[in-house]
Amino acid sequence: MRVVIASCSVDYSGRLDAHLPRATRLIMVKADGSVLVHSDGGSYKPLNWMSPPARLAEVDPDEEDRETGVVARWEVSAARTDDRLVIRLFEVLSDTAVELGADPGLTKDGVEAHLQELLAERVEVLGAGWRLVRREYPTPLGPVDLLVRDESGAAVAVEVKRVGGIDGVEQLTRYVDMLDRDPLLTPVRGLYAAQQIRPQARVLAEDRGIRCVVLDYDAMRGMDDPSSRLF
């Protein structure tokens, strides 16, 4: 993990164009290739970012940049698209690199862990003829909750949440990308399963070709009594 605090401007080009004028910001460069630019307020979300896989190149500023006070220029390129992030550094206040090592992963709460267990036992709720390959299937970025095969035998990576947000979509996107590199699994699709999926997360997931499934926890536990329902 590299953490840089600097006066910088940021330009993003790709599916949309965005510009952040010069200001003091926090830049995070992670070992998985992601680059995130944060401000000191607003929310926990970055102002702009590049998801992995990506390549960061530190290049010398051109004459035009030097005239405006730029001391360094970072160019971050996505591996599979034309998306590009250009960060111009005017003053570096802090630059620290720390090796964090392997992360043990998130400890799920009781409901989320039980959802994963139930879905592994009842994977057919995702589709007729679907079968479980393995729970906690390992990837270089950590284990994906479930790896399953659909009725045609195609591999599907499943991330299970109690409440599905954008962070979970980003997490699943990284898992799918890593698993898709395995010649024994490719092509790999993603499926986001949760009791509740936030609207923004659903939009992002569907934009990335990830199917969303809302899980009925009580029904999966066998506690849903159809005779007690009006409809």
C-alpha positions, 0 to 999 in steps of 0.5 A: 500500500502506498499512501500519498498526500499531495496538492494535485489535479485529476483528470479521468477519461473513458466511459465519461470524462471528469476533472478535479481541480488542484487541491490537497488530497489523499492518493492510495495505490494498492497492491492489486493495482487500484488507485483511489483519490480521496478528499478530507470530507464528503464520504468514505467513497473516493472522488475518483479511482481506477479499478484493477487490473491497471498499470501506473506509470510515473512520467516526467511532466511536459513543458506545459505542465512544468509551467503550471508548477507540476512536479510529477505526473502519474498516468494510470491505464486500465488493462482491458479498457481505454479508461485513463486516470491522469494525476498531476502532482504540484506538491507532495506533502507525504509519501509512505509505502507499507507492505500490509501482507495478506488480509484474513478477510471480512468476518461476516455477521451471523445473518450474512454467514448463515445466508452463505451457508443456506445458499450453498445448500440450496443453490438451486434457488439461483436456477434450476440445474445449478450446482455448488463447486465450492464455498470460499473459493480462493483467488489471489485477492481473497476467497469468493463466497461461492463458486457454482456452475449453472445448468450449462456448466458455466462458472459463476462467482457468487458474492453474498451480502445481507445488504448489497452496496457498491463496495460489494459490486467492486469486490465481486468485479475483482474476483470475477476478473481474477477467476476469468484468467483461469483457463479451466473456469473462463468465461466466469460470470458474477452474481450478487446475492443479498437480502437487500440490494441498494439501487446504485449497487444494482445499476453498477452491477447490471452495467458490468454484466453482474446478475442481482438476486434478492434472497428471502432469508426466512423462506430459505430457512423454511420459516415462510408459511404460504398459508399466512400470506394474503397473496 
